[in-house]
Amino acid sequence: MSCCRTLFEKKLHDYGASWRILRPSSLTDQLFIKAKRIRSLEIKRESLVGEGILPEFIALINYGIVGLIQIEKGFADHVDVDAHAAMTLYDHYAQEALKLMLKKNHDYDEAWRDMRVSSYTDFILTKIQRVKEMEDLEEGTLVSEGIDANYMDIINYAVFGVIKLTEQHES
């Protein structure tokens, strides 16, 4: 998470909190293109742009956190948070995602460690599809978890991807 936070902070320096203008559907589409690119690279095993899968998982983590912030604050017509406030919000939601991950790791005995990275990608794409469906339901959902729960799961699956890819690279 420290590498994700560092990148977020650097981009915040360069672009400000420009993500504050993203409406929910645009944020979902941003998550979608990141996850879709991971899946494409996993299948094709070649990147013509030269960037690999790891940066895309990091982007999913950071955009997932942005999504949680946007749920809390709503989208804005202009940037309405400074860097300090944005980082405070980032840290809060990163901590919330970690708390959830630790609870689930306890209950599932860290099953993610025995999963394939490609499964994380597919689960993330499934969560994004669910978010799209929920966003399109005008009357609301009947029994499903909210969009925030799906963002949390996206963040956590992406963290698993970062961990596994980093471990593979180091070994």
Secondary structure, 3 states (H helix, E strand, C coil): CHHHHHHHHHHHHHHCCHHHHCCHHHHHHHHHHHHHHHHHHHHHCCCCCCCCHHHHHHHHHHHHHHHHHHHHHCCCCCCCCCHHHHHHHHHHHHHHHHHHHHHHHHHHCCHHHHCCHHHHHHHHHHHHHHHHHHHHCCCCCCCCCCHHHHHHHHHHHHHHHHHHHHHHHHC
